[in-house]
């Protein structure tokens, strides 16, 4: 893979094309459930239920886990927007670094939350 290249692709499909243990860092802010329509067929966030949304995210992050090097980290940003879904109006900032499950500082439950950003 070429360094310093931006790839515009479906996350799940692109991740599936990468070799295992090949990524040092993943930084992402996935679309939120039922918040926006980006006009793309099959996009994350417009599933019929929250359960389908979570299943879609889990499929993507299973691939992130596969391609992440053992010493790699994931920066996951969830909840940094005003939530207008079903009348809620709250603001939060939950950007957090996560370590690969094989990282020396991991816990036995899988992803290990390293610290609040």
Secondary structure, DSSP 8 states (H G I E B T S, - for coil): --SS----S-HHHHHHHS-TT-EEEEEE----TTT---S-TT-TT--SSHHHHHHHHHHHHHHHHHHEEEEEEEEEE---S---GGG-------EEEEE-TTSTT-BTTBSEEEEE-
